[in-house]
Amino acid sequence: MKALLLVEPGRIELASVAVPEPKAGEVLICVKASTTCGTDLKAFNRGHPQIPMPGPFGHEYAGTVVAAGTDAPFSPGDDVMGVHSAPCQQCYWCQNGQENLCESIMATKVLGTYAEYLLIPERIARLNLFPKSKAMSFDVASLLEPLACVAQGILEIQMASVSLGSALVIGPGAIGLMFASALKKVGFGHVTLAGRNPARLAVGERLGATVTQVSDIKLHEGRGYDVVIECTGQVEVWEASVNYVRRGGHVMLFGGCKGGTTATFDTKRLHYDQITLMSPFHFGTEAVRTAHKWLTHELDLSPLITRTATLEEGTDVFAALNRGEGIKTVFHP
């Protein structure tokens, strides 16, 4: 089968590799859609500790089951959508309601969605693979994984009993746009999306957000936002995020910064204004179920898909993403 491999930072190659055969509990899918994401772009540019090189590339997907091992939860012909990991549900963190921090959550991760076929391990097939409705396109279904990351953040906001008044999202990439849409869906009365890219901000408006340039951010009603969500992964934006939250508010540092970097915050602001810093990572099974429900019934995220491509166009796709063109490209292997 054809597959895109990440050879080294800045270089991907189209290769011919063997089609995997599913063992007990596993399923093999024909990939119908696989979307690009910010993590893949970072891996392409500088490598990533969870994405070996040279090796298979891509982790967002939807497709049709073509083969299944014994006792697998799906059968050939089933249309499915899934994520690339699943918790063990046995370790300390899983038993304490933090499946997203499972000590082995990446042990059976799926990589290689930029390919014609994809093998789904038993744990993921059992916990985090879902049927795709006929009404939903494969393109939109492949957004389940990034939306699950957003759902994890939303669930943590809800667990913290945060006021559903106002929210500021900084960074109008795919994740920021998903946050803006999801925050409106769960009841936030006012959502502002801040960024620099006019085309992406226009999509944010379509999703129901008030948009502004980063340089023009104003404190909501003169006191600041109930929640500020940072989605750029830039240290200077992490540090600036606390300037926009109200006293007693919450700042979610969602964007992952480069390893080894540090951020500095005004301790007086954090302490005397009682600012809570949150930094959710990855997702647990509840977040994936929530994202599946949202995609199936409640959120239209199709505006985020701005280009379709073949595997042969892989190098050009990532060059365009580096130029800031588009939001999500979906490969049709």
C-alpha positions, 0 to 999 in steps of 0.5 A, a space after each residue: 500500500 501507499 503511505 507517507 513516511 516522516 523521514 526526518 524533519 522537513 522531509 516526507 516520502 511516499 513509500 510502498 509498505 505491507 498491508 497489516 493483518 489484524 490479530 484478535 480484537 484488531 481491525 483494519 480500515 481502508 482510510 477514507 480521510 485523514 486530516 493534518 494537525 498542528 502536532 504533525 506540522 511541529 513533527 514535520 518541522 522539528 521532530 516529536 518525541 512520540 513520532 519516531 523517524 523514519 516512520 509512519 505519519 499522521 494520526 487523524 482518520 476515518 474509514 471503512 473496516 475491511 478486515 477484523 480479527 476474532 472478537 473485534 468490535 466492528 465488522 468489514 463494511 462498517 464505517 468508523 471514526 476514531 482516535 489514535 490512543 486509548 487508556 489502560 483503565 488500570 493504572 493509578 491515573 486511570 483509577 483516579 479519573 485522569 485517563 488522559 494521563 494514563 502511564 501507557 496511553 501512548 504504548 499502543 498509539 496509532 500512527 500512519 493515517 496518511 496511508 491507504 490502510 490503517 491497523 487499529 489495535 485492540 485497546 483503541 478499537 474497543 474503547 475509542 473507535 466509533 461508528 460513523 453515521 451515514 449523514 456525516 462525511 468522512 472528512 468531518 469524521 476525521 476531526 474526532 481526535 482534535 475535537 476530543 482534545 478540545 472536549 477534554 479541556 471543556 470537561 475540565 472547565 465544567 469540573 472546575 465550575 467555571 462561570 459560563 459568562 465570557 471566554 477569550 480564545 487566543 489563536 485561530 488555528 483548528 484547535 482555537 476554532 474548535 474551542 470557540 465553537 464548543 464554548 458556544 455549544 456548552 453555553 458561554 454567552 460571549 466568546 471572543 477569538 483573537 488572532 492575526 490571520 484574517 481568513 481564519 478569524 472569518 471562519 471563527 465568525 462563521 462559528 459564532 465567535 466575536 473576533 479581534 486582532 491580538 493587538 486589539 484585545 480588550 478586557 471584557 466589560 472592563 474586568 476581563 474574561 471568565 476563561 482565557 484559552 491559549 492555543 498558540 503554543 508560544 511562550 510569550 502568549 502563555 505569559 500574556 494570557 493572564 493579562 486578559 482574565 478577570 480576578 478569580 478567573 481561569 487561564 487554560 494553557 492549551 498550546 504545547 510549547 517547545 520542550 525545554 522552554 520556560 514561562 514567567 508569570 506575575 506572582 502578585 497577579 496570580 496570588 492576589 487576583 486568585 488566577 487559576 492556571 490549567 493545562 489539560 493534556 490529551 484526552 480520556 474516554 469521556 472526552 472522546 465520547 463527548 466529541 463523537 456526540 458533538 460531531 454526530 449531532 451538534 457541531 458543524 466543523 466542516 468550515 475548518 477543512 480548507 483543502 483536499 489532497 492526495 498522498 502524492 501532494 504531501 510535501 506541498 501540503 506541509 509547505 503550504 501549512 508552513 506558509 499559514 495557508 488554510 486550516 485543515 487539509 484532508 488527505 484522501 488516500 
